[in-house]
């Protein structure tokens, strides 16, 4: 079965960038469609983007376009999410999660990575 | 695109049933049979409970069920148990090409077991 293990917590200053990793085991990354979801403290889940297997492209939520980059290293089965120009509102737990096909459900999820943006 | 609308909270006594609604539009919930539901306990990652509107993954108790009518999906928990107390989120596929993004989550509902 698929397991996702994320990198550890990060503390960044406003204006900086953060890169969160998500290591896949049990399957290869090429067999999965990786997505990223974040959750601000006390708030709901927010889809950031991911690989759309229907058109073979990575799609970003409009809110994050221009600031987020999602990449994959298939040699290590590791996915990355980099968010730039950080501001305090980006303080959140960032989750990676996979879908098996277009329109599919998110399962499983990584354990989450807390990113704190503070001066 | 706005988040799907869920009630802020629902509650019930052990053994009772509760239903959580999830209202979207014809561009998401009403347009696809790709609604999923997630349970989240404090400090934990979300867990898939229902997919494709009404299907249960292996290991999820059959007291959890899902349905959809028009632009509104619903999650029903029958025979409420203490461990069901958690936050629940719906999620819908919203297509691609036409929209800037293709998944939207609900606002979340806290289920309290009295």
Interface residues (C-beta under 8 A of the other chain):
Chain A: X35 X37 X44 X45 X46 X47 X49 X50 X52 X54 X55 X59 X60 X61 X62 X65 X95 X97 X102 X103 X104 X105 X106 X107 X108 X109 X110 X111 X112
Chain B: X3 X32 X34 X36 X38 X45 X46 X47 X48 X51 X52 X57 X89 X91 X93 X96 X97 X100 X101 X102 X103 X104 X105 X106 X107 X108
